[in-house]
Amino acid sequence: MKSMEREDSKMSNLVFKARIVFTWLARLFAVCIMIQVFLAGLALFWDSARWASHTGFAKFLMIPPILLLITSLVARLPLSLRLRSAGLIGMIALMFVTAKLSSNIGYLAALHPVIAMIMLGQTLSIARMSHALQNSNNIPDPTANPIKRSKCMDEAGCPSFLRP
């Protein structure tokens, strides 16, 4: 399996394994966020006594982002992934603030589910980027031009409106 092969022989075994763990931690955290949203839906639409499970599970949700940040350091991941991992910790902190102070902050409490959606998107992005790094030992540049040159751009036989 290509993802399990080390392309860089200089990469230590610990760094290699930490990168695999990082990818799986990111995936696990994404699943945990989905479970948390499901628990909120149960409490909101089915039985309000289920808020206890939503609140209890929230206490567990602080652990994966901390492990992601630590693992990103051990795995010697690029700064962008380390900063994104740290950003998840900040988002979790904001989630706790919006939940605990909901009666005091009024409309700002409505940011709670918005932060959850952003956190899920960021976690999935982290998982994709780390998987790409694991498979190619290279992270795609998000600032790169996504438009690829077609054959027609290089050939004189293209219609004039297709030529650069």
C-alpha positions, -999 to +999 in steps of 0.1 A: +000+000+000+015+033-011+004+053+019+023+029+042+055+032+023+081+058+034+092+078+004+118+098+024+144+074+038+156+102+061+122+103+079+125+086+112+101+058+121+086+079+149+078+108+125+064+084+099+041+067+125+031+101+140+019+112+106-003+082+103-017+087+138-023+124+130-044+115+100-065+090+119-069+115+148-082+141+125-107+116+110-117+105+145-123+141+156-145+147+125-166+117+135-168+130+170-181+164+158-208+146+138-218+126+169-220+158+189-242+174+163-264+143+163-267+144+201-278+180+199-304+171+173-317+143+196-321+168+224-336+195+203-360+174+182-367+143+202-361+144+240-348+175+259-334+151+285-307+142+259-289+176+265-270+158+293-253+135+267-245+165+245-229+183+274-211+152+287-197+144+253-185+180+249-161+175+277-144+147+258-141+168+226-112+189+240-089+159+240-086+151+202-075+187+192-048+187+219-036+153+208-036+166+172-014+195+181+010+173+200+011+148+172+016+175+146+048+185+164+061+150+168+053+143+131+071+174+120+042+185+099+043+218+081+035+250+100+001+253+083-011+220+097+002+228+132-015+262+132-048+246+120-045+221+148-040+249+173-070+267+157-092+237+166-083+242+202-094+278+200-126+268+183-134+243+211-127+271+236-152+294+218-177+266+218-175+263+256-178+301+259-209+303+237-225+274+256-217+286+291-225+323+286-254+318+263-278+337+285-254+366+289-242+371+253-275+371+236-272+368+198-236+357+200-247+324+215-261+316+180-225+313+168-223+279+187-236+258+158-218+280+132-185+274+150-193+236+150-197+237+112-165+256+107-147+232+130-160+202+110-148+218+078-114+226+092-110+191+106-119+175+073-095+198+055-067+189+080-075+152+074-073+156+036-041+176+038-024+151+061-035+122+040-021+139+009+012+145+027+013+109+038+007+096+002+030+120-017+052+134+011+041+168-003+013+191+007-007+207-021-002+245-022-036+261-015-025+293-033-015+275-065-035+282-096-060+253-100-065+259-137-045+234-157-032+241-191-051+222-218-034+209-249-052+235-269-033+263-252-001+250-266-012+243-301-016+267-330-046+247-344-070+259-317-098+283-324-088+319-318-112+323-289-095+294-270-059+306-275-043+325-246 
